[in-house]
């Protein structure tokens, strides 16, 4: 019979005990269960011999009754013998079943790795003595394969999601830089006029000063020439002060807005004044598109919040309106209102009289990468950035109202004290 596993008392089972086990295992009721069970079943003797094997076990394990019945597990399945003997020994020791043991191996007629989950229960004689071990084996190869596929799909999805988030983050940064670029273009446009006037006045003053100096050197200086030169200097100085002061104000405003947007620091500020500063840098694009931007901002609305992100929100909303509300060069009006909303909030509303949105577009407006103008280079992140900043950084809420042909209004309710 080959090598057997040791019994707990170190002795082989007697022939009478073996016969008793076989007779018990071959009772008609037990045999019927074995023959009709939908899972693999086997009965092992305490010394690890196969006493009974059902048809299902032969199917899922690729074994034959003739090659196993009455033989020791170690002779039939050497690779699993140690584990089987340990389980049988535990049951004989404790009398407790061993449940849910997973077994991995190969059928003799296949090279594919297969998986089973096994359940081990003691079989007792009327006297209570454990005379055999019932083993139930359920094949879970397909389940394991499905689990591997699910894990692989999950890993692939997580990798794709990570790449998507990285791409989204980079695009969001690009959108922020684009917004800052628009303000740079706006401030350059605003600076052209006062700097140009100042340069013209300074050039004229330089020429007049040279002429005055030549007359003074030749001794041909008259009182009327002196009075005219003094008047010219006073007028030039006044124009230079006016235009250079205007330039200095523009530069300081741009510095504050740019610094806020680049650093996103929290501080106390007047949201109405911030709104006017941001809008002043967007006038170039609006004039180019024949779009009038009007603002009605209540002053002295102190907020302890993040002016940079709020400026980004306003920039994105105005640019989005100019881009999407007035296609094909249509002219129109964008109206911005900032006012108190109760004691603890302010309301910022951006309304246009453009083409409006359909219900489907309105429903998806804040979704990332959704845009109706992808063919024109739009990324679909502008309103998504707005929604993220308003709800997560500023602690506010956002509402969108729009109908086809009736324009769009975006309303923000923001706490004066950011969370």
C-alpha positions in Angstrom: 0.0 0.0 0.0 3.1 2.2 0.2 4.0 4.7 2.9 1.3 5.9 5.4 0.9 8.9 7.6 1.4 8.2 11.3 -1.6 7.9 13.6 -1.7 10.1 16.6 -0.8 7.1 18.8 2.0 6.1 16.5 0.3 2.9 15.5 -1.4 1.7 12.2 -5.1 1.2 12.3 -6.2 -2.4 12.9 -7.9 -4.4 10.1 -11.1 -4.5 12.1 -11.2 -0.7 12.4 -10.5 -0.3 8.7 -13.3 -2.7 7.9 -15.6 -0.8 10.2 -14.7 2.5 8.5 -15.3 1.0 5.1 -18.6 -0.4 6.1 -19.7 2.9 7.6 -18.6 4.8 4.5 -20.4 2.5 2.3 -23.8 2.8 4.0 -26.5 3.3 1.3 -27.5 6.8 2.6 -24.0 8.1 2.6 -23.2 6.5 -0.7 -26.3 8.2 -2.2 -25.1 11.6 -1.0 -21.6 10.9 -2.4 -23.0 9.9 -5.8 -25.3 12.9 -6.2 -23.4 15.8 -4.5 -22.6 18.7 -6.9 -19.2 19.2 -5.3 -16.2 16.9 -4.9 -16.4 14.6 -1.9 -14.0 12.1 -0.4 -13.7 10.2 2.9 -10.3 9.7 4.4 -9.3 7.3 7.1 -7.4 8.6 10.2 -4.3 7.2 8.6 -5.0 9.2 5.4 -6.3 6.6 3.0 -9.0 7.2 0.5 -12.1 5.3 1.7 -14.6 6.9 -0.7 -14.5 9.2 -3.7 -17.5 10.6 -5.6 -17.8 11.2 -9.3 -17.6 15.0 -9.0 -14.2 14.8 -7.3 -12.9 12.6 -10.2 -14.2 15.3 -12.6 -12.7 18.4 -11.0 -9.4 16.8 -10.0 -8.9 14.5 -12.9 -8.5 11.4 -10.8 -9.9 7.9 -11.0 -11.5 5.9 -8.3 -9.5 2.8 -9.2 -6.1 4.6 -8.7 -7.0 6.2 -5.4 -9.6 4.1 -3.5 -7.9 2.4 -0.6 -4.5 4.0 -1.2 -2.7 6.6 1.0 -2.9 10.2 0.1 0.9 10.4 0.1 1.1 7.8 -2.5 -1.5 9.4 -4.7 -0.9 13.1 -4.3 2.7 13.6 -2.8 2.6 17.4 -3.2 -0.4 17.8 -1.0 0.4 15.0 1.5 2.0 17.1 4.2 -0.9 19.6 4.2 -3.5 16.8 4.2 -1.9 14.9 7.0 -1.6 18.1 9.1 -5.3 18.8 8.7 -6.3 15.2 9.6 -4.0 15.3 12.6 -5.6 18.5 13.8 -9.1 17.1 13.5 -8.2 13.9 15.3 -6.6 16.0 18.0 -9.3 18.6 18.5 -12.4 17.0 17.0 -13.1 20.3 15.3 -13.7 20.7 11.6 -11.3 22.7 9.4 -13.1 25.0 7.0 -12.1 27.1 4.0 -8.7 25.7 3.2 -7.6 26.7 -0.3 -5.7 24.2 -2.3 -3.7 25.0 -5.5 -2.4 22.4 -7.9 -2.7 20.8 -11.3 -4.8 18.0 -12.7 -2.8 15.1 -13.9 -4.1 15.5 -17.4 -3.7 19.4 -17.6 -0.9 21.9 -17.1 -3.1 24.8 -16.0 -3.0 25.7 -12.3 -6.3 25.0 -10.6 -7.8 26.1 -7.3 -10.1 24.4 -4.8 -11.5 25.4 -1.5 -11.9 22.5 0.9 -13.9 21.7 4.0 -12.9 19.0 6.4 -15.3 17.5 9.0 -14.9 14.5 11.4 -17.1 11.5 10.8 -18.0 9.8 14.1 -19.2 6.4 15.0 -22.3 6.0 17.3 -19.8 5.8 20.2 -18.5 9.3 19.3 -15.1 8.0 18.1 -13.8 9.7 15.0 -13.5 7.0 12.4 -13.0 9.0 9.2 -12.7 12.5 7.8 -15.2 13.8 5.3 -13.6 16.2 2.7 -15.6 18.5 0.4 -13.8 20.2 -2.4 -15.3 23.1 -4.5 -13.4 24.2 -7.6 -12.8 28.0 -7.6 -10.5 28.2 -10.6 -12.9 30.4 -12.6 -13.5 32.6 -9.5 -9.7 33.0 -9.0 -9.3 33.8 -12.7 -12.1 36.4 -12.5 -10.5 37.9 -9.3 -7.2 38.2 -11.2 -8.9 39.8 -14.1 -10.7 42.2 -11.8 -7.5 43.1 -10.0 -5.8 43.7 -13.3 -8.7 45.8 -14.5 -8.7 47.7 -11.3 -4.9 48.3 -11.5 -5.3 49.4 -15.1 -8.2 51.7 -14.1 -6.2 53.2 -11.2 -3.2 53.8 -13.5 -5.5 55.4 -16.1 -7.1 57.5 -13.4 -3.8 58.6 -12.0 -2.6 59.6 -15.5 -5.9 61.4 -16.1 -5.5 63.3 -12.8 -2.0 64.2 -13.7 -3.1 65.4 -17.1 -6.0 67.3 -15.6 -3.7 69.0 -13.1 -1.3 70.0 -15.8 -4.2 71.4 -17.9 -5.6 73.3 -14.9 -2.2 74.9 -14.4 -2.1 75.7 -18.1 -5.6 77.3 -17.7 -4.4 79.4 -14.8 -1.3 80.5 -16.7 -3.6 81.3 -19.7 -5.8 83.5 -17.4 -2.7 85.3 -16.1 -1.5 85.7 -19.7 -4.8 87.3 -20.6 -4.3 89.8 -17.8 -0.8 90.5 -18.9 -2.1 91.3 -22.4 -4.8 93.4 -20.8 -2.3 95.4 -18.7 -0.1 95.9 -21.7 -3.0 97.3 -23.6 -4.0 99.6 -20.8 -0.4 100.8 -20.4 0.1 101.6 -24.0 -2.0 104.7 -23.9 -0.6 106.6 -20.9 2.9 105.5 -21.6 2.6 106.6 -25.2 1.2 110.0 -24.2 3.9 110.4 -21.7 6.6 109.6 -24.3 5.1 112.1 -26.7 4.9 114.8 -24.1 8.5 114.1 -22.9 9.8 114.2 -26.5 8.0 117.5 -27.2 9.4 118.9 -23.9 12.9 117.8 -24.9 12.7 119.6 -28.3 11.3 122.8 -26.7 14.0 122.7 -24.0 16.7 122.5 -26.7 15.1 125.4 -28.6 14.8 127.4 -25.4 18.4 126.7 -24.5 19.6 127.8 -28.0 17.8 131.1 -27.7 19.2 131.7 -24.2 22.7 131.0 -25.4 22.4 133.4 -28.4 21.0 136.2 -26.2 17.8 136.3 -28.2 15.5 135.3 -25.3 12.4 137.3 -25.0 9.9 137.5 -22.1 7.2 136.1 -24.3 9.4 133.1 -25.2 10.2 132.6 -21.5 6.5 132.7 -20.5 5.6 130.3 -23.3 8.3 127.9 -22.2 7.2 128.0 -18.6 3.6 127.4 -19.7 4.7 124.4 -21.8 6.7 122.9 -18.9 3.8 123.3 -16.5 1.4 121.7 -19.0 3.8 118.9 -19.9 4.5 118.2 -16.2 0.8 118.0 -15.5 0.2 115.5 -18.4 3.2 113.5 -17.3 2.1 113.3 -13.7 -1.5 112.3 -14.8 -0.4 109.6 -17.2 2.4 108.2 -15.2 0.2 108.1 -12.1 -2.4 106.2 -14.2 0.4 103.8 -15.3 1.5 103.3 -11.7 -2.0 102.5 -10.6 -2.4 100.0 -13.4 0.9 98.4 -12.6 0.1 98.2 -8.8 -3.3 96.8 -9.6 -1.8 94.1 -11.8 0.9 93.3 -9.3 -1.7 92.7 -6.6 -3.9 90.6 -8.8 -1.0 88.6 -10.2 0.5 88.1 -6.7 -2.9 86.9 -5.4 -3.3 84.4 -8.2 0.2 83.1 -8.0 0.4 82.7 -4.3 -3.3 82.1 -3.3 -2.7 83.5 0.2 -5.5 84.3 2.6 -6.0 87.9 3.6 -8.7 90.5 4.2 -9.7 92.4 1.1 -12.6 94.3 -0.6 -14.2 91.9 -3.1 -15.8 94.8 -5.0 -12.5 96.5 -5.5 -10.9 93.2 -6.5 -13.6 92.7 -9.0 -13.0 96.1 -10.6 -9.2 95.4 -10.7 -9.6 92.1 -12.4 -12.2 93.4 -14.9 -9.9 96.3 -15.8 -7.4 93.8 -17.3 -10.0 92.1 -19.4 -11.2 95.1 -21.3 -8.9 94.6 -24.3 -10.5 91.3 -25.3 -14.0 92.6 -24.7 -13.5 95.7 -26.9 -12.0 93.6 -29.6 -15.1 91.4 -29.6 -17.5 94.4 -29.3 -18.7 93.1 -25.9 -19.6 95.7 -23.3 -18.6 94.7 -19.7 -20.5 96.5 -17.0 -19.9 96.2 -13.3 -22.0 97.3 -10.3 -19.9 96.5 -7.2 -20.9 97.4 -3.7 -17.9 98.8 -1.9 -16.6 98.1 1.7 -17.6 94.5 1.6 -14.8 93.1 3.7 -13.9 89.5 3.2 -11.4 87.3 5.0 -10.7 84.8 2.2 -8.5 84.1 -0.8 -8.4 86.9 -3.4 -6.3 85.0 -5.8 -8.7 82.1 -6.3 -11.6 84.6 -6.4 -9.9 86.5 -9.1 -9.3 83.3 -11.1 -13.0 82.5 -10.8 -14.1 85.9 -12.0 -11.5 85.7 -14.9 -12.7 82.3 -16.0 -16.4 83.2 -15.9 -15.9 86.4 -17.9 -13.7 84.8 -20.5 -16.1 81.8 -20.7 -18.9 84.2 -21.4 -16.9 86.0 -24.0 -15.9 82.7 -25.7 -19.2 80.8 -25.5 -22.0 83.2 -25.1 -21.2 85.3 -28.2 -20.1 82.9 -31.0 -19.2 84.1 -34.5 -18.3 87.6 -33.4 -21.7 88.5 -32.0 -21.8 91.6 -29.8 -23.4 91.7 -26.4 -23.3 92.7 -22.8 -21.8 91.1 -19.7 -22.9 92.5 -16.4 -21.1 91.8 -13.2 -22.7 92.5 -9.8 -21.1 92.2 -6.4 -23.3 92.8 -3.3 -23.9 91.7 0.2 -26.0 88.6 0.8 -27.1 88.7 4.4 -24.6 89.5 7.2 -22.2 86.7 6.5 -22.1 86.2 2.7 -21.6 88.1 -0.5 -23.1 87.4 -3.9 -21.2 87.6 -7.2 -23.3 87.4 -10.3 -22.1 87.3 -13.9 -24.9 87.6 -16.4 -24.7 87.8 -20.2 -27.3 88.3 -22.9 -25.7 85.7 -25.2 -26.9 82.6 -26.9 -27.6 80.6 -23.7 -27.4 76.9 -23.1 -29.6 73.9 -23.7 -30.7 71.7 -20.8 -28.1 69.0 -21.7 -25.3 71.5 -21.9 -26.4 73.2 -18.7 -26.4 69.8 -16.9 -22.8 69.0 -18.0 -21.4 72.5 -17.8 -19.2 72.0 -14.7 -18.0 68.5 -15.7 -14.3 68.3 -16.4 -13.3 68.3 -20.1 -16.8 69.0 -21.3 -16.9 71.8 -23.9 -19.0 72.7 -26.9 -16.0 74.4 -28.6 -13.3 71.7 -28.6 -12.7 72.4 -32.3 -11.7 75.9 -31.4 -9.1 74.8 -28.8 -11.2 74.8 -25.7 -10.2 72.3 -23.0 -13.5 72.1 -21.1 -11.8 72.9 -17.8 -12.8 76.5 -17.2 -16.1 76.0 -15.5 -14.8 72.9 -13.7 -12.0 75.0 -12.2 -14.6 77.6 -11.2 -16.8 75.0 -9.5 -13.8 73.4 -7.7 -12.4 76.7 -6.4 -15.8 78.0 -5.3 -16.9 74.9 -3.4 -13.6 73.6 -2.1 -11.3 76.7 -1.6 -13.8 79.5 -1.0 -16.4 77.4 0.7 -19.3 78.8 -1.3 -22.0 77.5 -3.7 -22.6 78.1 -7.3 -25.8 78.3 -9.4 -26.2 78.3 -13.2 -29.3 79.6 -14.9 -29.6 79.6 -18.7 -32.1 79.1 -21.5 -31.4 79.0 -25.3 -31.5 82.5 -26.7 -32.0 84.1 -23.2 -28.4 84.4 -22.0 -26.7 82.8 -18.9 -26.4 83.9 -15.3 -23.8 82.4 -12.9 -24.4 83.3 -9.3 -21.9 82.6 -6.5 -22.8 82.8 -2.8 -19.5 83.2 -0.9 -18.9 83.4 2.9 -17.1 86.5 4.0 -15.1 84.3 6.3 -13.7 81.5 4.2 -13.5 78.0 5.9 
